[in-house]
């Protein structure tokens, strides 16, 4: 019986020491993002632009670039605003985001999109598009800190 009590006391001690050694969980944070992109294409499209990430009260300049392939005709400019979540540091927003899309704009159009990169950052964006463009394509967008 005495061995059982010693075993139980040792097990409780081991659990307590192990629990103290485990660090507290780290929680990802979020910020706001805004950028402007110009997209143009004839079957194969390209896009480029600049923007700003606001994270913990600081501004970080961004560069945006991308390619799309499918049915892309025309040109349009889009201004996106939204949030970026699941990031620990500003560099987590950098990466490649992919999407499949279909749409058209003649004059002014609007849209909403959510994208994720390989680091787990999630962009939730709404945008206002101006131009003449029709698309049914697969596209990729690369975001980098400048």
C-alpha positions as CSV (number, residue, x, y, z in Angstrom):
1,X,0.0,0.0,0.0
2,X,2.8,2.4,0.8
3,X,4.4,1.8,-2.7
4,X,1.0,2.9,-4.3
5,X,1.0,6.1,-2.3
6,X,4.6,6.9,-3.2
7,X,3.8,6.1,-6.9
8,X,0.8,8.4,-6.8
9,X,2.7,11.2,-5.1
10,X,5.5,10.9,-7.7
11,X,3.0,10.9,-10.6
12,X,1.3,14.0,-9.2
13,X,4.7,15.7,-8.8
14,X,5.7,14.8,-12.4
15,X,2.5,16.2,-13.8
16,X,3.0,19.4,-11.8
17,X,6.5,19.9,-13.0
18,X,5.6,19.1,-16.6
19,X,2.7,21.5,-16.5
20,X,4.9,24.3,-15.2
21,X,7.4,23.7,-18.1
22,X,4.7,24.1,-20.8
23,X,4.5,27.7,-21.9
24,X,1.2,29.5,-22.1
25,X,-0.4,29.5,-25.5
26,X,0.4,32.3,-27.9
27,X,-2.5,33.9,-29.6
28,X,-2.4,35.3,-33.1
29,X,-3.4,38.9,-33.6
30,X,-5.1,40.9,-36.3
31,X,-4.6,44.2,-38.1
32,X,-6.2,46.3,-40.9
33,X,-5.0,46.4,-44.5
34,X,-5.7,48.5,-47.5
35,X,-4.3,48.4,-51.0
36,X,-4.9,49.4,-54.6
37,X,-4.4,47.0,-57.5
38,X,-4.5,47.5,-61.3
39,X,-5.4,44.4,-63.2
40,X,-5.2,44.0,-67.0
41,X,-5.2,41.1,-69.3
42,X,-6.0,39.4,-72.6
43,X,-6.3,35.6,-71.7
44,X,-3.3,36.0,-69.3
45,X,-3.5,38.9,-66.9
46,X,-1.2,40.7,-64.6
47,X,-1.8,42.9,-61.6
48,X,0.3,45.2,-59.4
49,X,-0.2,47.7,-56.7
50,X,0.8,49.1,-53.3
51,X,-0.8,49.3,-49.9
52,X,-0.5,49.5,-46.1
53,X,-0.8,47.1,-43.2
54,X,-1.6,48.6,-39.9
55,X,-0.5,46.3,-37.1
56,X,-0.3,47.3,-33.4
57,X,-0.6,51.0,-34.4
58,X,2.3,51.0,-36.8
59,X,2.1,51.3,-40.6
60,X,4.0,48.8,-42.9
61,X,4.1,49.5,-46.7
62,X,3.2,46.6,-48.9
63,X,3.8,45.6,-52.6
64,X,1.2,43.6,-54.4
65,X,1.8,41.6,-57.6
66,X,0.0,38.8,-59.4
67,X,-0.8,36.7,-62.4
68,X,-4.0,35.2,-63.6
69,X,-4.8,32.7,-66.4
70,X,-8.1,31.8,-68.0
71,X,-10.5,34.2,-69.7
72,X,-9.4,37.6,-68.8
73,X,-10.3,40.6,-71.0
74,X,-9.9,44.3,-70.1
75,X,-8.4,46.4,-67.4
76,X,-9.6,47.6,-64.0
77,X,-8.4,49.2,-60.8
78,X,-9.6,48.0,-57.4
79,X,-9.2,49.6,-54.0
80,X,-9.4,47.0,-51.2
81,X,-9.9,47.5,-47.5
82,X,-10.3,45.0,-44.8
83,X,-8.7,43.0,-42.0
84,X,-5.8,40.5,-41.8
85,X,-6.1,38.0,-39.0
86,X,-4.1,35.0,-37.6
87,X,-0.8,36.9,-37.7
88,X,1.9,37.1,-35.0
89,X,4.2,39.7,-36.7
90,X,3.9,42.0,-39.7
91,X,5.9,39.6,-41.9
92,X,3.2,36.9,-41.6
93,X,1.0,38.9,-44.1
94,X,3.7,38.3,-46.8
95,X,3.1,35.4,-49.0
96,X,1.1,34.0,-51.9
97,X,-2.6,34.0,-51.9
98,X,-4.6,32.0,-54.5
99,X,-8.2,32.3,-55.7
100,X,-10.5,31.2,-58.5
101,X,-12.8,33.8,-59.6
102,X,-15.4,35.0,-62.0
103,X,-16.7,38.5,-62.5
104,X,-17.2,41.5,-64.6
105,X,-17.1,45.2,-64.2
106,X,-18.4,47.9,-66.5
107,X,-17.8,51.2,-64.8
108,X,-18.0,50.6,-61.1
109,X,-18.4,47.3,-59.3
110,X,-17.9,46.0,-55.7
111,X,-17.0,42.7,-54.2
112,X,-16.0,40.7,-51.1
113,X,-13.2,38.1,-50.8
114,X,-11.4,36.0,-48.2
115,X,-7.9,34.6,-48.9
116,X,-5.4,32.6,-46.9
117,X,-1.6,32.3,-47.3
118,X,0.8,29.5,-46.4
119,X,1.5,31.1,-43.0
120,X,-2.2,31.0,-42.1
121,X,-2.8,34.7,-42.4
122,X,-6.4,35.4,-43.5
123,X,-7.3,38.4,-45.6
124,X,-11.0,39.5,-45.5
125,X,-11.4,42.2,-48.1
126,X,-14.0,44.3,-49.7
127,X,-13.3,46.3,-52.8
128,X,-14.6,48.8,-55.2
129,X,-13.6,48.1,-58.8
130,X,-13.5,50.7,-61.6
131,X,-12.9,49.8,-65.3
132,X,-14.0,47.4,-68.0
133,X,-13.0,43.8,-67.3
134,X,-14.5,40.3,-67.6
135,X,-12.8,37.3,-66.1
136,X,-13.2,33.6,-65.4
137,X,-9.8,32.7,-64.1
138,X,-7.4,31.2,-61.6
139,X,-5.2,33.9,-60.0
140,X,-2.4,34.3,-57.5
141,X,-1.5,37.4,-55.6
142,X,1.8,37.9,-53.9
143,X,2.0,40.3,-51.0
144,X,5.4,41.5,-49.7
145,X,6.6,44.0,-47.2
146,X,8.6,46.9,-48.7
